[in-house]
Amino acid sequence: MTDTPSGVVLVHGAWHNARTWQDILPRLRDEGLVAEALDLPGAGASALAPPAYHQRPLDAAAFATEPSPNAKTTQHERTQAVMALVDQVAEKTGRPVVLVGHSMGGVTVSQIAEAAPEKLAAAVYLTGFMLPPGMPAGAMIGGDDSMTASLVKTLLMADPQQVGALRLDPRSENAEYRARMKATFYGDLSDDQFEEVALWLHPDEPASVAGVPSPITPERFGTVPRHYIHCTEDRAIIPDGQRKMVAMVDQAMPNPTHVHELPSSHSPFYSMPGELASMLSQIAKRSD
């Protein structure tokens, strides 16, 4: 244990942005941690949407076929952006950081843990894509039996191969679609809370990111302590899928995953911010 504070970098998931962490950052800082988040390339301020998305009522046929202006965003860009923030936080603290990835943000966590294991005190996956060597996120989303019950596929509004994006309609006026979106990501929020946070989503998640194979190796990634926060009521990355990823990675790596549990939906940063922040703080302090 040292007198200098630990650093935590938070990475949001698909269709989200840094506002994901608005209730978590101040709690972590109140615990004496240096905590930072960012908008990934292609998200937040840099998110782009097809023209049809801005026309209401929605022309569903146009929305289903227009190429995504977000499609050129690459995983390499995202990895570089997060690496830069990791370096900034490490410079402030003088020590390795705890890197946290939610959902698709777990892909970036694995990239960095493999590329620069010496920069991380721990890798944390919040109901995230912690994938075994060689597996892309798309293989879990679309092809693994453990994810059959995921509701994410029921929200997609276009063929990802045709438009270059995993496309949702966060502004949909269709009550049934909105109910499914709430159930998928925010099942334990009130309707009013859902309506607020849905406004922050962008429609196009670059499809290429889901096709990047996990690069992890025992020699590099396998030297970083890792934690998985299992969300038991998740209907996006469902519990069976979470457990299977932990089992596959543990089989391939020399060190075990430390598993924690929250009785939450896919988005405990909104529904259980106090509990999640406490869990992340304990992980960070344990990693000192």
C-alpha positions in Angstrom: 0.0 0.0 0.0 1.3 3.5 -0.9 0.3 7.0 0.0 -0.5 7.9 -3.6 -4.0 7.4 -4.9 -5.0 4.6 -7.2 -6.2 5.5 -10.7 -9.3 4.2 -12.4 -10.2 4.6 -16.1 -13.8 3.8 -17.2 -14.7 2.7 -20.7 -18.3 2.8 -21.8 -20.1 0.2 -23.9 -21.8 0.1 -27.4 -24.2 3.0 -28.2 -23.2 4.8 -25.0 -20.7 7.5 -24.1 -18.8 8.9 -21.1 -22.1 10.1 -19.5 -22.5 6.4 -18.5 -20.3 7.1 -15.6 -21.7 10.4 -14.4 -22.9 8.9 -11.1 -19.8 6.7 -10.6 -17.0 9.2 -11.1 -17.8 11.5 -8.2 -18.2 8.5 -5.9 -14.8 7.1 -6.8 -13.2 10.5 -6.4 -14.8 10.8 -3.0 -13.0 7.6 -2.1 -9.7 9.2 -2.9 -9.2 7.6 -6.3 -8.2 9.4 -9.5 -11.0 8.4 -11.8 -11.5 9.4 -15.4 -13.7 8.4 -18.4 -13.9 9.4 -22.1 -16.0 9.3 -25.1 -14.6 6.5 -27.4 -14.0 7.4 -31.0 -17.4 7.1 -32.8 -19.3 7.8 -29.6 -20.5 10.8 -27.7 -19.4 14.1 -29.3 -17.8 12.2 -32.3 -20.8 9.9 -32.9 -22.2 10.1 -36.4 -25.7 9.0 -37.6 -27.2 8.4 -41.0 -29.4 11.2 -42.3 -32.6 9.1 -42.0 -32.2 8.9 -38.3 -32.9 12.6 -38.0 -36.1 12.5 -40.0 -39.3 11.9 -38.1 -41.5 10.0 -38.6 -38.8 7.5 -39.4 -38.4 6.2 -42.9 -37.7 2.6 -41.9 -36.6 1.5 -45.3 -34.1 4.3 -45.7 -32.8 3.8 -42.1 -32.3 0.1 -42.9 -30.1 0.7 -45.9 -28.2 4.0 -45.5 -24.5 3.4 -45.0 -23.2 4.4 -41.6 -21.0 7.5 -41.3 -19.7 5.8 -38.2 -18.5 2.7 -40.0 -15.0 3.9 -40.5 -14.3 4.0 -36.7 -11.8 1.3 -35.8 -10.9 -0.7 -32.7 -7.4 0.6 -33.2 -8.5 4.2 -32.8 -10.4 3.2 -29.6 -7.5 1.3 -28.2 -5.2 4.3 -28.8 -7.6 6.7 -27.2 -8.0 4.7 -24.1 -4.2 4.0 -23.9 -3.6 7.7 -23.9 -6.0 8.2 -21.0 -4.4 5.3 -19.1 -1.0 7.0 -19.6 -2.4 10.4 -18.3 -3.9 8.8 -15.2 -0.7 6.8 -14.6 1.3 10.0 -14.8 -0.9 11.6 -12.2 -0.6 8.6 -9.7 2.8 7.3 -10.6 1.5 3.7 -10.7 -0.5 1.3 -12.9 -4.2 1.9 -13.2 -7.4 -0.1 -12.9 -9.1 -0.3 -16.3 -12.9 -0.9 -16.3 -14.9 -1.8 -19.4 -18.7 -2.1 -19.6 -20.2 -4.4 -22.2 -18.4 -3.8 -25.6 -15.9 -1.7 -23.7 -14.5 -5.0 -22.5 -13.0 -5.5 -26.0 -10.8 -2.4 -25.5 -9.8 -3.5 -22.0 -8.5 -6.8 -23.4 -6.6 -5.0 -26.2 -4.8 -2.8 -23.7 -4.2 -5.6 -21.1 -2.5 -7.6 -23.9 -0.6 -4.6 -25.4 0.6 -3.0 -22.2 0.1 -5.3 -19.2 2.6 -3.3 -17.2 0.3 -0.3 -17.2 -2.6 -2.0 -15.5 -3.1 -2.9 -11.8 -6.2 -4.8 -12.8 -8.6 -5.3 -15.7 -12.3 -5.2 -14.8 -15.2 -6.3 -17.0 -18.6 -4.9 -16.0 -20.9 -7.5 -17.7 -18.5 -7.0 -20.5 -17.1 -8.9 -23.5 -14.1 -10.7 -21.9 -13.3 -13.0 -24.8 -11.0 -16.0 -25.1 -8.1 -15.9 -27.6 -9.2 -15.5 -31.2 -12.9 -14.9 -30.5 -14.5 -11.6 -31.7 -17.5 -10.1 -29.9 -19.7 -10.8 -32.9 -19.2 -14.6 -32.4 -20.7 -14.2 -28.9 -23.5 -11.8 -29.9 -24.7 -13.7 -32.9 -23.5 -17.3 -32.8 -23.0 -18.6 -29.3 -25.7 -20.8 -27.7 -25.2 -19.1 -24.3 -26.4 -15.8 -25.8 -29.6 -17.1 -27.6 -31.9 -15.3 -25.1 -30.2 -11.9 -25.5 -32.6 -9.2 -26.6 -29.9 -7.1 -28.4 -30.6 -8.8 -31.8 -34.3 -7.9 -31.6 -33.3 -4.2 -31.5 -31.2 -4.1 -34.6 -32.7 -2.0 -37.4 -30.4 -2.9 -40.3 -28.1 -5.5 -41.7 -24.6 -4.8 -40.1 -22.8 -6.1 -43.2 -24.8 -3.8 -45.5 -24.6 -0.5 -43.5 -21.4 -1.1 -41.5 -23.0 -0.6 -38.1 -25.0 -2.3 -35.4 -27.9 0.1 -35.7 -30.5 0.9 -33.1 -33.2 3.6 -33.0 -32.9 5.3 -29.6 -35.5 7.9 -30.7 -38.1 5.4 -31.8 -41.7 6.4 -31.2 -42.8 2.7 -31.3 -44.0 1.8 -27.8 -43.2 -1.9 -28.3 -39.6 -1.2 -29.5 -39.0 1.2 -26.6 -40.2 -1.4 -24.1 -37.8 -3.9 -25.6 -34.9 -1.4 -25.4 -35.7 -0.7 -21.8 -35.8 -4.4 -21.0 -32.5 -5.0 -22.8 -30.4 -2.3 -21.2 -32.3 -0.7 -18.3 -34.7 -3.2 -16.9 -34.4 -2.0 -13.3 -34.9 1.7 -14.1 -38.2 3.6 -13.9 -39.8 4.6 -17.2 -38.9 8.3 -16.5 -35.2 7.3 -15.9 -35.2 5.3 -19.1 -36.6 8.1 -21.2 -33.8 10.4 -19.9 -30.8 8.0 -20.5 -32.1 6.8 -23.9 -31.6 10.4 -25.2 -27.9 10.0 -24.7 -27.5 6.9 -27.0 -26.2 7.1 -30.5 -27.7 4.8 -33.2 -24.7 3.4 -35.0 -22.1 1.2 -33.3 -19.3 0.4 -35.8 -19.7 -3.2 -36.9 -16.0 -3.7 -37.5 -15.3 -3.5 -33.7 -17.4 -6.6 -33.1 -15.3 -8.5 -35.7 -11.9 -7.9 -34.1 -10.6 -11.2 -32.6 -9.5 -11.1 -29.0 -5.7 -10.9 -28.9 -5.1 -12.1 -25.4 -2.2 -14.4 -24.5 -1.1 -16.1 -21.2 2.3 -14.4 -21.4 0.8 -10.8 -21.4 -2.9 -10.6 -20.6 -2.5 -13.5 -18.3 -0.2 -11.5 -16.0 -2.8 -8.9 -15.2 -5.2 -9.5 -12.3 -8.8 -9.5 -13.7 -12.2 -9.1 -12.3 -15.6 -9.8 -13.7 -18.7 -8.1 -12.4 -21.6 -10.5 -13.1 -25.0 -8.7 -13.5 -27.6 -11.3 -12.7 -30.6 -9.7 -14.4 -28.9 -8.6 -17.6 -30.9 -9.2 -20.8 -28.2 -7.9 -23.2 -25.2 -10.0 -22.2 -27.2 -12.6 -20.4 -25.9 -14.4 -17.3 -25.2 -17.6 -19.2 -23.0 -15.7 -21.7 -21.2 -13.9 -18.9 -20.4 -17.2 -17.1 -19.3 -18.9 -20.3 -16.8 -16.1 -21.2 -15.3 -16.3 -17.7 -15.0 -20.1 -18.0 -13.4 -19.9 -21.5 -10.9 -17.2 -20.5 -10.0 -19.0 -17.3 -9.3 -22.2 -19.2 -6.9 -20.3 -21.5 -5.1 -18.2 -18.9 -2.8 -19.2 -16.0 -4.6 -16.9 -13.5 -8.3 -17.1 -12.4 -10.9 -14.4 -12.8 -12.2 -12.9 -9.6 -16.0 -12.8 -10.0 -18.2 -10.3 -8.2 -22.0 -10.1 -8.4 -24.7 -7.4 -8.6 -28.4 -8.1 -8.8 -28.8 -5.6 -11.6 -29.7 -5.2 -15.3 -27.1 -4.4 -17.9 -26.6 -0.9 -16.5 -25.9 -0.8 -12.8 -24.1 2.5 -13.2 -27.6 4.0 -13.4 -29.7 1.6 -11.2 -27.1 0.8 -8.5 -24.4 3.5 -8.6 -23.6 3.3 -4.9 -23.1 -0.4 -4.9 -21.1 -0.4 -8.2 -18.9 2.4 -7.1 -18.2 0.7 -3.8 -17.3 -2.5 -5.6 -14.9 -0.7 -8.0 -13.3 1.2 -5.1 -12.7 -2.0 -3.3 -11.1 -3.6 -6.4 -8.9 -0.6 -6.9 -7.7 -0.4 -3.3 -7.1 -4.2 -3.3 -4.9 -3.7 -6.3 -2.6 -1.3 -4.5 
